[in-house]
Amino acid sequence: MLELSNVTSGYGGAFALNVPALDFPDGCVTAIVGKNGCGKSTLLKTLAAIIPHQGSVLVDGRELGGLSHTERARHVAYLPQQLPVAAMDVVTLVRHGRFARMGASKVLGPTDNEAVRDAMEATGTGELATKRLAEVSGGELQRAYLAMVIAQGARTLLLDEPASHLDPYRQVELMALLARLAEGGRCVVLASHDLPSAFSAAGRVVVMRRGTVACCGPPAEVAARTGELRRALGVTVRREQAEGLLWPYVLAR
């Protein structure tokens, strides 16, 4: 679980984020939505301790700033928007997720190998295991990195636009996977520009505007706040009742 209180952060001494209070519970997928530049990525980078912050960020009851790099990696896994194409194959990348869990020898043990296998099976990357990262598609690269953060075994997953390179089938598959991870007790937080999938698949939605939280809550409650959505997003969403829709929530004026 993540709990924020009076948190500010930003770049180069200029504050871009101001969050008086916010929490991200375990057992839930929370989607952060908003226009470009509203602070979604800044919030995730703050929670991942990539940029410094003022105020209190509690991770599983402990102050984020008081955790060592290794301790943080055991609690929080972060998937950025920009994914480097390192000179390695897919399975080696996924194994990197276990680094914080290895002993002093930094050699993969049975538990580590099992975590890698499970993560690759969950993300459908087993068949890519021996492919070099430079040889895979953008969507395959995204799934390989997702496997790495899942293999990390952290209770909290922070995912910045995790579906941006995925085709529609893989997007649906991804959201189902994130739901299963949440059902297993993890705290799953993703930033997304895709409002229909965010409102349809997440258990909570956080709407950001100009570096702070405009509103948050269950999708149905947030969707009903049309005035705040228009101010923050420029559009609203509504739930359709037709059967067979992959994303029941659709964009509206």
Salt bridges, closest charged atoms under 4 A:
ASP26 OD2 - ARG155 NE 2.84
ASP60 OD2 - HIS75 ND1 2.79
GLU71 OE2 - ARG62 NH2 3.44
ASP112 OD1 - ARG98 NE 2.97
GLU161 OE2 - HIS193 ND1 2.64
GLU173 OE1 - ARG170 NH1 2.42
GLU228 OE2 - ARG225 NH2 2.95
GLU240 OE2 - ARG238 NE 2.77
